Amino acid sequence: MGLPQRLILTLLSIYLYSATVVNTQQEFKIQSVELIIEPRNDVTAGTNVTLRCHATVSTSTGKGLIREYTILKNDKIVYTKTIGSSEDFVYQLHNARVFSTGLYQCKLDIQGDTKLSKAQRLNVQGLSQPVLHLNTNVVNEGEEVRATCIAPGEIGSFIFFFFDNDEQISRVEGLSNQAKTTFRLSGADIHKIHCSYKIRTAEDTFPSTKSNNVTVSVKELSITPELKIFPDSTIYEGDHLNISCSAKNVHSSSEGYKLFLSQGTKLLRTGNSTINHNMVAVPKASEALTFDCRVVVRNVEKYSEKKISVVELFSVPSLTMSPTEVFQGQIMTLTCNSDRFASQRINREDLEYTLYPSKNLPSSGKPGVFNVKALQNDFNYTCSAEAKGIKKDSKTLMIRPKVHVSALKISIEDKVILKKSFTILCQSNGSLPINYTLFKDNVQVGTKVIRERNRQAVFMDVINEPGERQYRCEAKNSLHSNKTGSSQHLSVNVIVPLSQMTLAVIPSSLAISEGEELNFICSVNGTGPVTFKWYRTGSVVPLQTNTTTETYSNLEIKPVSKNDSDEYYCEASNGANKVRSENVNVQVFMASWKKRLIVVACLLLLLLLVLLLVASMLNIKSKRDRREAAAELSVLRALNQMTL
């Protein structure tokens, strides 16, 4: 560094230091920061755009301050600069492109005090047309083509697309405005190649128009695959096939190629020369056998395809059982049979049938027919048919031996009341479904089919006449057998509801004297057992409760007392209903001997009163006579004295 440069740096340092000292000595306030886009916010590509940052700052001394301006695009810093003047800060976007589109802001920082402008959106519209270049216009099938696509003047993040007759053949991503790729064209034809691109921004993706079309002529390769299959006439299952796959029109051994022989999606063989493959013809269900011979040269594929039909020698056997349902220990017949066979190659007698497992199977004397005894549990059988070395197996036949019905039970869920419906239940063990039949006095009442385990057959019935009835159930779970299970007879006694209740009192006179015996007799019409209860009115506690098979009962009170006077009633119930009698009023009067005793006592009391009255009168008279005698004596004494 020379002396002039050092002097300039020294002067600049002194200036900045002095400015900092001055700034620290004055106060300031950032009032506003505004971002202005010139010439406007919406421009076309190639326009020179100016981002002007205008700040209003008030200071105490009016001297300049060191200002740091930052331009942000989509919240990311684009440019930062420090200036010492109060002039507007200007940031230039020369030849603006679509990639310049975004939200811009200006930030001002003075001594750590910052202020951010409002965001302004810049929209740049219009992408340049891409330009396509190819290294050649004429190629052979499989040869490589090099292509370059250019986006003139554009910047940003690119995605380039290359097309062959509007079909995309390549894609390249990058930050450069040009992309290179290679591809191969197949099919002898005229191909029109073009390209396009997209620019990605933080907010969106902008597509370009199509480039120029470049025509490429593709010459066809003369090499072709050849597929041969022998025999070429009617093919039967088990025939030996010879399949040949080769390439024709190979002009030079230096032109490398590869052959692929396939059957459907299975690759049989590959090679660099003729391929031969031998196999046994096996028919495919309802489909022909498809063979494919392919030759690949410089990534160019050509193929030849043939389909052949194979006649089935005999059909896959089916295994059936008879009867269609079987019970444990029952003998059944299993039949293994192939419905179809190629009579041009074999006879039906050529088919040999085998049953698996085949332990101790009784011979039926007929081909494919086997007699088997059903086991106690589920078991499986399969069979095979074989002729001319070809063997085919049937599907597995699962046999589930059924269990005959047993332990049949019948029960009644409700009380049986005259003219009211009730429920009868039938249940048994055995395989489902089970058909139940209900009989009443040996007359069929109804049937039910049970298809779920642990379910009972539910029957409803009504008895309209008093008396005993006999019910029983029958159960059957075989369609081909008359074997049934029968329950025991269930005797049912009908409960007749109670009616016409009467309450009698003995003695019949309702005037009863104490000490006598009182009897209440309650009787009803209906069937027993009947529960009788006697009550005094006003009490909920019965005087007596009695259950009897008879339709009457009595309550005895002895001896009765005056306290037994009250109203009485009777209640009766038998499970069907409950009835109540009318109230009977009973009055208990005093005993006759008590009445006579009271009369005698009254007479004696009266006599006593008379005697007392007479005695009192006699006593009074006696006292009067004595007074009179004393008086007379006194008079006599007075007379005597007078005479003296």
Secondary structure, DSSP 8 states (H G I E B T S, - for coil): --HHHHHHHHHHHHHHHHHHHHHHHS-EEEEEEEEEEES-SEEETT--EEEEEEEEEEESS-----EEEEEEETTEEEEEEEESSSS-EEEEETT--GGG-EEEEEEEEETTEEEE---EEEEEE-----EEEES-SEEETT-EEEEEEE-TT--SEEEEEEEETTEEEEEEEESSSEEEEEEE--SSSEEEEEEEEEEE-SS-EEE------EEEEEE----EEEEEEES-S-EETT-EEEEEEEEE----TTS--EEEEEETTEEEEEESS-EEEEEE---BTTB-EEEEEEEEETTEEEEEEEEE-EE-SB---EEEEESSS-BTT-EEEEEEE-S-B-TTT--GGG-EEEEES-TT--B-SSTTEEEEE--SS-EEEEEEEEETTEEEE---EEE--B---EEEEEEE-S--BTTS-EEEEEEEESSS-EEEEEEETTEEEEEEEE-STT--EEEEE---SSSEEEEEEEEE--SS----EE---EEEE-B---EEEEEEEESS-SEEETT--EEEEEEEES-S-EEEEEEETT-SS-SEEEEESSSEEEEEE-S--GGG-EEEEEEEE-SS-EEE---EEEEEE--HHHHHHHHHHHHHHHHHHHHHHHHHHHHHHHHHHHHHHHHHHHHHHHHHHHH-
